[in-house]
Amino acid sequence: MNLIKKASLAAKLLISYVVLVVFPFLISSLVLSSTSASNIKNNTLSYINLFVEQISSNIDSYIGELDRMTRVATLDNTLVDLLTASPESDKMANYNAAKYLHNEMLKLMTQQPSIRNVTYVGANGMIYSGTSNEIKDLPSFYEITHADRLDELNQKVYISAAHIPSYLLVDFGRSKEPVFTLTRFLYTFDKKKIGAIVLNVTCQDLLDAININSSLLESGAKIVITNQDNTIVADTSGNFTPEYLNDPEYMTFAATEQEDGQDMYFSNSSDTLTSTVIINRNQLFKSTHDFNQFAVVLVVMLIILIILLSGYFSYKLVKPLKLLKNAANECAAGNYSIRIPVESQDEIGSLCSSFNFMTEEIQNLLDRVYHYQLATKQAQLEALQNQISPHFLHNTLEIIRMKALINKDKEVAVMVQTLAKLFRITLDRTSNIVTVRDELEHVETYLTIQNMRFNNRYRFTRHVPEELLDCSIIKLTLQPLVENCIQHGFVQTFGDEEISISVEETGNDLIISVSDNGVGIEETNLKRIQNNLEHTGPAEEGAVHNSIGIVNISDRIRLEYGQGYYLRLYANSPRGTTVQLCIPKNYNMEILPEP
């Protein structure tokens, strides 16, 4: 368990793929392979059994045809008389009988060419064999054919083992060709025994008659046909030489349907013969073995392919996460300029994009904080250089005003009093939030001083509903805008200069407009200032001297009220400029003292 916890994400994904995909696939493949192999094996066994049954059926048909031919003899009255009559001493009678039987034998051999010889054994003890043939070894003949004891065996038909018919006097050059005999006792309709008929049939003719599948023999199978004594009548081995035929151990065969070592036996018995197919176990199930080998190779290759694909997809999935991890470590070390390549549009790609956006925003924020810190330090330095106690300044101006009154110079006294009032508002550090009324009063005080300087050059109008005068506003918001009008708007005008301030209520917000009829502002400069107003931060270097006050007010509004509030700059037609502010109407934030 600890090893799994310590393993990498790629290793965990690979293990998950193996557990969730490879194991079920392997189990399914094993089950399918085992089932398929079992089906192939069962189908092979069924095919062999059907083949053996077909062999038995063909043998029954062939032996049945021979048996039918032997039974026809019982319908021939002349033949019955010859086989049951007492032996004649008359040579002519014997000749006629032999000639008649010769013709009957010839008919049988003509009907079935596989019959090599026909022998009649009469109940009268007479034996007629072939056309000009005779039995030269009667004991051997009876031992092989059982023609003398068929009743004792309680059998109607007896088929002998394969042998060389050496008991015949003449073999017509076929003494080395193995044959088997079919012996049948002949009876009349009233069950009277009239003799026996013995057919010599070549073993090869029996094999030809059963129509053996050559492909089965080519695969190494052997077909053995045995009689009632379990001795071999015919087989496909080609070992029917005199040496084998005279070997009782070789000619005795015990067939079984059970497995015997490397060979398997498939047998099917009829009334007279038993057919057995012997086939090597490995050869029989070669297709099953080949299928199992193919299935194993295929499954192994597929498992290797699955593991390789799983490793590849795990790598592709984990790679951006590793990059993200390394990038996060870089960020933790203070490097916020790092970026991750986004190679996909999925959740991981979206996460990488969000990380890049986050680091970019952090970098921008750090840059802004850095510039603010520089500006703050500079402001603190300037404040230290120019720091004057408000009380000291107020008392000094009051002394100057009193001196002016003593000297009966009322104009100077008024100017000093107005300047003291302006300084008192400007230098007041008790709060940074005032009312609209206080801010307008501060503007009027500032304009009073300016008109004293420039002989009432500037006209001031305001349009503010009474109920909006007590709404709150950031201190020193309107006066810098009015000062900006005088310094930049009226720099090249010589009369009829007018400044107006209006306040309107729009929903829960106040729209404050400060307008002048000055020279206006160039389009390029207007766009640059508007761009500075879109972002909270330090102004562009080129706009420091002519728009820093406006940008400062814009930043203060957004920092105080949020991004939904703004300061915007518009060019009037045909001339002049309007600065528009949007602030909340009911701003209930606690009034904080200035630092």
Beta strands, then each sheet from edge to edge (+ up, - down):
strand 1: 115-122
strand 2: 127-129
strand 3: 157-159
strand 4: 179-187
strand 5: 193-202
strand 6: 222-226
strand 7: 232-235
strand 8: 259-260
strand 9: 263-269
strand 10: 274-280
strand 11: 433-435
strand 12: 458-463
strand 13: 472-474
strand 14: 497-506
strand 15: 509-516
strand 16: 566-571
strand 17: 577-584
sheet 1: 2+ 1- 5+ 4- 3+
sheet 2: 7+ 6- 10+ 9- 8+
sheet 3: 11+ 13-
sheet 4: 12+ 14+ 15- 17+ 16-
end
